Amino acid sequence: MTTVAFDGRYFAADSCGVCDGIYFKMGKIHILDDMVVSGCGNTESILTVVDWLKDQSKPKPTGFNDDILLLEVNRKTKKSYLVGASLIPEEFVFGSKPGINSIGSGAKAAMASMLLGQNAIAAIHCACEIDIYSRPPIHYVDLDADVLEIKEFQEKEKHYDDR
């Protein structure tokens, strides 16, 4: 299970993996040139698609049963896309605030948090408080930074007030 959120600047995700009731920490954010990607659903399927997105000269993966959903954000345009089992990206717009979106088991908590003015990092924190399948630490990418890199949020950071 997963919660991924994007607020127009920060792309954030929890780091909880679950296998047969056992929880473990895993990285869920992937940087592919000017794209930042994360997914929810079957981990093996997500990693297969991420591997294909890195090198689309490989054959397009097939055989997915709608068991994955990826959130992909273009750094230059700050547009986000949903990529499902068809692997065809579709622009994702949410209601009256098109710059924010979230996917995963804690998506509703994250969306509510961002609609109330919090950034994606705080939104993932909120989801971790509510959704039993989302847990810290929180990983994030600042799309406004000179270099895209995945960072782990530390409680002493003050990114909560950046919006």
Secondary structure, 3 states (H helix, E strand, C coil): CCEEEECCCEEEECCEEEECCEEEECCCCEEECCEEEEEEECHHHHHHHHHHHHCCCCCCCCCCCCCEEEEEEECCCCCEEEECCCCCCEECCCCCCCCCEEEECCHHHHHHHHHCCCCHHHHHHHHHHHCCCCCCCCEEEECCCCCCCCEECCCCCCHHHCC
